[in-house]
Amino acid sequence: MSDQSTLAPTVTIAVAGNPNAGKTALFNALTGVRQKTGNWPGVTVDRKEGRYTYRGQKFNVVDLPGTYSLDALSIDQRIASDYILSDEVDVVVNVVDASNLERHLYLSVQLAEMGVPMVMALNMSDIADKHGIAIDTAALEAALGVKAIRVVSITGDGVDDLEAAIADVAASKSTPTVEIDYGPATGAATDSVAAALGTSSDDPRRDRWIARRLLETSSHAGLSPAVAAAVEKARTWSDKVDRIVVNRWLGIPIFLVVMYLMFMFTINIGGAFIDAFDGVAGAIFVDGFGALLSSIGAPEWLVVVLANGIGGGIQVVATFIPVVGALYLFLSALEDSGYLARAAFIMDRAMRRVGLPGKAFVPMIVGFGCNVPAVMATRTLENERERKLTIAMNPFMSCGARLPVYALFAAAFFPRNGQNLVFLLYLIGILVAIGTGFVMKHSLLQGESEGFLMDLPVYHRPTLKGVLFYTWDRLKGFVQKAGSVIIVMVMVLAVLNSLGTDGSFGNEDSEGSVLSSIGKTITPVFSPLGIQEDNWP
């Protein structure tokens, strides 16, 4: 057992790993619902933190952005490397995909060379076992000089062992012992650069690590053959499935079918609950709350503000929940299965025509849920031109807030097969986005895309727990961000609808309300749409 008396009051853990390594799932397994989200200093990028207690010791967990290396080519890589090099981190948990270990070892070697206390989490060990992939854990630990723990984050298997290993490493402050021989020429150049930089780190290994990052030109120069030898390769059934799913001719039709199924599920399943959510929310927050306020003698203006305004806003937000929730549920299942990463690969050729790599399509897919995190997701792109171009295209991706509006009109004018209309609207949005990118590529944002190298995760069956957790997390974020704006706007409209031009209250839906007066004033602007003054009360 570790000596907990040597630990600080709170131990800070940085969770680092490649995209699709299950890093966020492990973060959730460690922290549960004890999480908070902020921003990294200087950039509008989510910083997710959580906490847990083990043997009476408090641990603060920071989920770093997923990155393939620490070479500071993108915002994510710079955030990860800067934070790990800071004095805030006590232990780094390196999450790797055990079913695709060799690809993830480049980042592991970089982390080990930094000389920070580290534990390796061999995530998705169950998938590795199913695919016949044998990992010599002892050889891996000996090569890197770190503890390697087998875990399955989505089920929680091995998480207790990981927590124990983290506590032990934090107490002993043991650092990786990996030493890679880069040859005398590189070694001399590294020492020379480190001396020229005049770094002030207490650990000379960190000084040399920074110097090597400046000298490196090969993306895999630091991968030790001894470490790679700890893995025995085996072909998986994912490779066979990908021959069809990412096929040059079949990939895009399959992607369109998947998108169509998503909208059919969202409209037919999510849309079926809109009336129920509307009725329940209206009965509780508008009628019920209004009756309660009236019974205690509350003034009419207060009833309007609280019941009709805030309560009405909650009712509007409630009608969004089933449709947006169904959309997030489907997207979470696609992401958990491993298919969503293939969409970026499939769209690579089309995206290159507008000067973007295929992975720029990932933020656009995120835009189906909400455009705000979609814009933030562009931080994974390597250069500023690609980020700006992707951000410019994102507004044309119809977000979840527009979906209930689409569903409403589809149900009103196309009672049968309304999902076909919604699918067409989304498809038009994608085409307009690509067209916008094409125009901007040849005008304001000229240039060609960078090379595209992507690590495709193995396919696996989505877990109910994981899908529901991701759905709830995203739906909660949507309600908090979009809901607050909607409630304020509905409250303002309710007050304007009740407030008369003479200063009186109780003018709802009448010619004497301020809202009606404003509407009639601006009606000529909307006359091309067929809206006339007599459309107002």
N, C-alpha and C positions, 0 to 999 in steps of 0.2 A: 504493500500500500504506500502511496506517495505521502511525503511529509507536507501536509497542507499548510503548516505554519509558515513555510517559506514563500507561500504565494501572496500576491497582492490582494487587497480587498476585493477587487474585481479583475478577473483575467480576461483580456481581449483576444478573441480568436478571429482570424481572417480566413474566410472560406474562398479558396481559389481553384479554378479549373477551367477546362475547355467548355465552350457552348455544347449543350446536349450531353454533358457528363452526369447530369442528375444533381448538379450543385444546389439548385434552389430546392429540390425535393429533400436533400439532406439537411439544408438549412431549416426547412419546415419541420423535419423530423426532430431536430435538436431543440428548436424554440417553440414549436406549436403555435399558439395564437399570441404569444407574448412578443409581438413585433411592433416596430414603428418604421415609418418611411420618411426620409428627408432628402436633401440634395447634397452632392459632393461639393466642396468649396470651389467656387469659380466656374462651375458648369451646371447646367440644368439637367442633371442625370440623377436618377433615383439612387438613394443610398438606403438600403434596407438593413435594419439592425434588429436583433432579437436577444433574448436572454434565457438562461436556464440555471438551475442550481444542482450541483453534484457534490455529495458528501459535505453539505453545508457551505460549499464554496460557490460564489457567484461567478458566472461566465457571461460575458457580452460577446455576441456573435455578429460579425459584419460580413454580409454577402457581397463579395467583390463582383464586378461585371465579368461575364465569361470572356475568356481570351485564350488564344492559341499560344501566345508567347508574351514576353515582357519587353519587347523591342521598341515600345512606344511609337508604333506606326499609327495607331488610332487613339481616340480619346479613352476608350476602355482600357487599352494596354497601359496608357500613361497613368490612369487612375490606379490601376492595380499595382504597378511597380512602385509608384510614389508612396502609396499607402503602406505596402509591405516594408519599404525601406525606412519608413518613419519609426519613431520611438513608441508609437501607440500599440503596436502589435506584440503580443506575447507568444502566440503560437499560430502557425499557418496550417490549416487543414487543406491538403491538396486532394481534391476529388477527381478521380480518374475513372473512366469507363473500363471495367475489367474485361469486357468483351472486345475492346479495341485498344488494348493497353499501349501497344508500341507507339501509336499515333499521339498518345497523351504524354508520353515520357519526355518529350522535348521540354514542355513547360515544367515538368517535375524536376528535370536536371537543372533548369534555370533557377528554380526555387531553392533547390538543395545547395547550389553554388553560392547563393546569397548568404548562407550561413545563419539563417533564422531557425529557431526551434520549429520543427515540422512533423506532422503526422500525415501519412498517406491513407486515404479512404478508397479502397478498391470497391467502388460502387457497381451495381448491376452484376454482382457475383453469381446470382442465380442464372442470368442469361448466359454468362460465360460457361457455366457448368453444362447448361442445356446444349450449347454449341460445341462441347468437347474441347474447350480452351483450358489448358492446364497452366496455372501460374505458380511458379516456385516462389512462394512468399519469402522464404528464408533467404534465397539468393537475391531477391529484390531488396530486402532490408539490408543485406550485407553490401550490395553494390552502392546504394544511396546513403546508407547510414541513418535510416529513419525507420520508424515503426510503420508497418503496413497492415491495415485492418480490413477484413472482408465485411462489407455491409450491403444491405438491400434497403435503400432509403425509403422506398414506397411502402414497404411492409414493416420497417423498423428493425429488421434482423441485423444484429451486429452493432446497433447504435450504442448500446450499453458498453460494449467493449471499446468502442471509439471514444466515448466519454471518459472511460478509465485511462486510456492511452493519452488523451489530451491532458488530463490532470497530472499524470506522471511526467510528461514532457514539460509542462508548465512549471512543475515543482523543481525538477532537476535542471531545467534550462539547457538541456542537451541539444546540440546542433548537429546537422548532417555532417558526415565524415567523408563525403564523396570528394575525390581528387581526380580530375581529368587532366591527362598529359596532352597539352596542346602543341608540344614541341618547343625546342629552345628558342626559335625565332619568335614565335607567338608569345612565349613566356616573357622574353626580353622586352618586346613591344608593349605588352600589357603592363609590366612594371614601370616602363618609361612613361606611359600615358597616365598611370595612377599617380606617379610622382608629380607629373606636370599639372594634374588636376588639383593637387593639394587637398584631397579630401580629408575629412577629420573624423572618420568613423573609427570606433574603438576596435572594430574587427577588420584587419587588413584584407580578409577575403571579400568583404563588401566593396572595398576600394578596387580590388582587381576585377570584381564582377562588373562594376560600372565601366571600368576601362575596357573590358572585353566586349561589352555591348556596343561601345563606340567603334571597335575594330571589326566586329563581325560583319561578314557579307553573306555567309551561307546560313540558311534558316535551320539547318540541322547539324551545324558544326560541332555542337556540344553533346550529341547523343552518343553515350558510351556503348560500344558493342557488348560489353559485359552485362549492361542493364537490359538491352534489347534481347539478349540471349535467354533471359528469364521467361520469355513467352514462347509458347509453341503455337504456331499458326494453324488455323482450321477454317475451312470455307463454311459459310453459314447459308441458311435458306434465304436470308435477306438478299444475298447476292442474286439468287435465282429470281426472287420477286422483282428486284430492281431491273432485271432484263426486260420486264414488261412495263413497269410503272414509270421508269425514266427513259423508256425507249424513245428514240428520235421522232418516230411517227405516232406512237400511241400515248406519249406522255401528256401532251396538251389536251387531247380528247378526254383522257381519264381525269385530268385535273378539272376540266369543265363539268364533267359528270359529278365529281365530288362536290364542287361548289353548288351545283343544282340541287343535289341531295341536301346540302346544308340549308339552303333557302327553303326548300320544301318542308324540312323538319322545323325550321324556325317559324314559318308562317302557319303551318297546319297544327303543330303541337303548341308552340308558344302563343300563337294567336287565339287558340281556343280558351285561354285563361284570362284574356284581356277584360272581358265583361265582368268576370268574377272579382278580379282585383279592383276594377273600377267601382263596382257596387259596394264591396266591403269597405274600401277606403273612404268612399263618399259617405256611407252610413256612419262610420266611426268618427272621421276627422272633420267632416263638414256638417252633416245633420246632427249627429250626436253631440259634438263639441259645441255647435251653435245653440242647441237646445239647453245644454248645461250652462252656458254663459248667460242665456236669456233667463233661466230659472233663478240665477243668483243676482239678477238685476244689473248685469253689465250693460254699459251704454252701447248704443247701436254701432258707433264707430269701432268699438273694440271687437264686437262680434264680426264686423266686416273684415277687420284686419286679421284676427286670429282664426276664425272659422272659414269664412269665404276666401280669405287670402292665403294664409299659411296652410290651412286645412285643404283648400282647393289645390294648392301647389303640390301637397303630398299626394292627393288623389291623382293628379296628372302624372307624377313620377311613378306612382304605383302601376299605372297602365303600361309604362315602359318595361317594367320588371320582367314579365313573362316572356316577351319577345327577345329582349336583350339577353336575358338569362339563358334562353334556348340557344341563341347564337353563340354565347360564350361556352355553353356546354359542348356544343359540336366542335368548336375550335379547340377547346381543351382536349377533347378526345383525339382529334387529329394530331395535336402536338404531342400528346402522351404516346401515341402509337408510333411516332417517328415519321409520319407522312408529311407533315408541314415543312420539314427541312427539304424534302424532295421537291416541293413546289418552287423553291428558289432555284434549284438545279434545273428544273424543267423550263423555267422562264428565262434562263440565262441568255439564250440566243435572241429572244425578243428584246430583252433589256439592253443588250449590247448595241442594238440599233439606235437607242437613244443615249448611248454613251455611259451606260451603267452596268455594273456586274450583276449577276443573277441574285446575289444576296441582298441587293437593294429592294427586291420584291418582298422580302420578309417584312420590313416595316409597312409596306403597302397592305399586306395581309392583316397585320395588326390593326391597320386602319379600318378594317371591317368592324372591329369592336369599338374603337375610339381613336380619333385622329391625334389626340394629345400624346398618348404613349407611343403612337406610331411615329410622330415627329421625334420624340426622344430616342426611339430605337435606331434612328439614323446615325447615332454615335458610333455604331459598329463599322461604319464605312471609313476607309483609310484617308481620303482627302476631302478638303472642304468643298470642291466643286461637286463631287458626288453627293455629299450631304445636302447642299443647297438644292440641287436638281431633284433629289428624292423628296425633300420637304415641299418643293413647288408642286410636285405631282400628287402628293398625299391628299389634299383636300377633295380631289375628285373620287376618292374611294369612299363610298357611302358608309358612314359609321352607324353604330347601333342605335343612336338617337334618331336617325332618319328612318330606320326600319319600321317602327310603329306607324309612322305617317304613310309609308309605302303600303303597309299592310292594311291600313284603314281605307285608302283609296282603292286598293285592289279588291277588298271585300265589298266595297260599295258599288263599284262599276263592273267588276269581273267576279261574280260569286263563285264561279267554277275555275279551277286552275289558276288562281291568283298568283301562285308562286312563279308561274311562267313570266308574268309581267315584272315581278320583283327581280327575278333572275336577269331579265333583259335590262332593267335599270342599272343593276350592278355591273353587268357586262359593258354597257355603254360607258359607265364611269371609268372602268379599266381602260377602255379604248381611248377615251378622251385624255386620261392621265398619260398614256403612252404617247398620244399625239402631242400633248403639251411638252413632254420631255423631248420629243423629236425636234420641235420648233426651237426650244431653248438650247438644245445641243448645237444648233446651227446659228444661234444668235448671241444671247447673253452668256451662256455657259458652255462655250466650245471646248472640245477635248474628247479623248477616248477613255474607255473604262480601264481600270487596272485588271491584272490577271486575277482569275477566280479559282480559288482552291477551297473546297468545302468538305468537311468531315460529316458524312451521313451516318446518323445513329442507326443501330439495328432496329428492325421492327419488333414490337412486342405488344401484347394485349393491354389496352388501357386499364388501369385499376379504378374501381369506383371511388375509392377514397381520394386518390390523386386528382381525378377529373373533377369531383365535387369541390375539393379544396381550391383548385385553380379557378373554377367557375365562381365560387363564392368570393374569392379574393378580387377578381376582376369586376364582378358585379357590384361589390361593395364600393370599389373605387369609382365606378361609373355613377352610382347613386350619390356618393359624397361630392364628387366634382360637378357633374351635370345637374344633379338634383338641387343643389344649393342655388344655382343660377335660376333654374326653373321656378323654384318656390318664390324667390324674390320677385321675378317677373310676374307671376300669377298674382302675388299680393298687390303689386303696383296696379295691375289691371283691375283687380277687384275693387280697390279704393277708387280708381278713376271711374269705374262703372257705377259705383254707389254715390259718388260725389256729384251733386248737381252744379250747374253753372252759376246758380245763385248761392252756393255754399251749403245747401241742405244735403242730408243723407237720405238713403232709401230710394234712389232713382234707378235701380237696376233695370237694364234693358229698356230704358225709356229715352225719348228724344231730349230730355233735360239733363242727361248725364254728361260729364266731361268727356268720357270715352267716346260717346256717340258724336259729340261735337268735333272731336279730333278726327274721328273716322270720316265724317262727311267732308272735312277740310282737305284731307289727303286723298279722297276718292278719285279725283281726276287722274292721279298718277297711275292708278290701277285700272282705269277704264279700258285699256286694251285687253284686259283679262275678262271683261264683261261685268265688272263690279260697278254698280250704280249707287247713287245716294239712297234710293229706296230700299237697298239691301240692309240698311241700318235701321234700328228701331225708331 
